[in-house]
Amino acid sequence: MLNTYNDKYLLYPVLYFYGFGNGVLFKALLQNKNHQHIVVFEKDIEIIWIMFHILDFSNELQSARLMILENDKLQTQDYNELCSFKPFFQFSRIYFLELMSHYYERFHEDVLELNKKLVQYFKDSIISHGNDS
């Protein structure tokens, strides 16, 4: 699985995932210095709590290279900030919400709704910034 992400997203500065899974993939992806931020949307916060007792992500969280967002708790302001600030806004053209694993396919309605919101907020942010130099 890591090879797939390295082939597709080796130089991407920002990656977006739905679901945290066991976290091992994120630990491996964060070894790549090109990945400035990995944004993970998780519905079940207990999964993260359990995995934090197994893997240490304190450095990644402290430096904000790993950002974990509980998608049920996100407000309009959260979406605005995520989609309008650097480097997220700068690389909005390459935005893609990736599923962490097949397990998260059962949440397809949530994934589609989250993706729809993110795309809309990126569009709104692009329009508000305009195309002036």
C-alpha positions in Angstrom: 0.0 0.0 0.0 2.9 2.4 0.8 4.3 1.8 -2.7 1.0 2.8 -4.2 1.0 6.1 -2.3 4.7 6.7 -3.1 4.0 6.2 -6.8 0.9 8.4 -6.9 1.7 11.1 -4.3 5.4 11.2 -3.8 5.8 14.9 -4.3 2.4 16.0 -2.9 2.8 18.5 0.0 -0.6 17.8 1.4 -2.5 14.5 1.6 -6.1 14.0 2.7 -7.4 10.7 4.2 -10.7 9.5 5.5 -10.0 7.2 8.4 -7.0 6.7 10.6 -6.9 2.9 10.6 -3.9 1.6 12.5 -1.8 4.6 11.8 1.2 2.7 10.4 0.7 4.1 6.9 0.8 7.7 8.2 4.0 7.0 10.2 5.6 5.7 7.0 4.3 8.5 4.8 5.5 11.2 7.2 9.1 9.9 6.6 8.8 11.7 3.2 9.8 15.3 3.7 7.8 16.4 0.7 4.6 15.7 2.7 4.2 18.8 4.7 0.8 17.9 6.1 -1.4 14.8 6.2 -5.0 15.6 7.1 -7.0 12.7 8.5 -10.8 12.9 8.9 -12.0 10.3 11.4 -15.5 9.6 12.5 -14.7 7.3 15.4 -12.3 9.1 17.7 -11.9 5.9 19.8 -9.8 4.4 17.0 -7.3 7.2 17.3 -7.2 7.0 21.1 -6.4 3.3 20.9 -3.7 3.8 18.2 -2.1 6.6 20.2 -1.4 4.0 22.9 0.4 1.9 20.4 2.2 4.4 18.2 3.7 7.7 19.2 2.6 10.6 16.9 3.5 13.4 19.4 6.2 15.0 17.1 4.0 14.8 14.1 1.0 16.3 15.9 3.1 19.0 17.6 4.5 20.1 14.2 1.1 19.8 12.6 2.4 17.5 9.9 -0.3 15.2 11.0 -3.7 16.8 11.5 -6.6 14.7 12.8 -10.1 16.1 12.5 -13.2 14.6 13.8 -15.5 15.2 10.8 -18.7 15.2 12.9 -17.5 18.1 14.9 -16.2 20.3 12.1 -17.8 23.8 11.8 -17.9 26.2 8.9 -15.0 28.1 10.3 -12.9 24.9 10.4 -13.6 24.2 6.7 -12.8 27.9 5.8 -9.5 27.8 7.7 -8.4 24.5 6.2 -9.3 25.4 2.6 -8.0 29.0 2.6 -4.6 28.9 4.3 -1.2 27.9 3.0 -0.3 25.3 1.9 -3.8 23.8 1.7 -5.1 26.6 -0.5 -2.0 26.6 -2.7 -2.4 23.0 -3.5 -6.2 22.8 -3.7 -6.0 21.8 -7.4 -4.5 18.5 -6.4 -6.9 17.8 -3.6 -8.1 14.2 -3.4 -9.8 12.5 -0.4 -8.3 9.0 -0.1 -9.9 6.2 1.9 -7.5 4.8 4.5 -8.7 1.2 3.9 -11.7 -0.8 2.6 -13.2 -0.7 6.1 -14.1 2.9 5.6 -16.2 2.2 2.4 -19.1 1.4 4.8 -19.1 5.1 5.6 -19.5 6.1 1.9 -22.3 8.6 2.6 -20.1 10.4 5.2 -17.2 10.3 2.8 -19.2 11.7 -0.1 -20.7 14.5 2.1 -17.3 15.4 3.5 -15.8 15.5 0.0 -18.6 17.6 -1.2 -18.1 20.1 1.6 -14.3 20.3 1.1 -14.6 20.8 -2.7 -17.2 23.6 -2.1 -15.0 25.3 0.5 -12.0 25.1 -1.8 -14.1 26.6 -4.6 -15.3 29.4 -2.4 -11.7 30.1 -1.2 -10.5 30.2 -4.8 -13.2 32.7 -5.8 -12.6 34.9 -2.7 -8.8 35.0 -3.5 -9.5 35.8 -7.2 -6.9 35.5 -9.9 -5.0 38.8 -9.3 -1.3 38.6 -9.0 
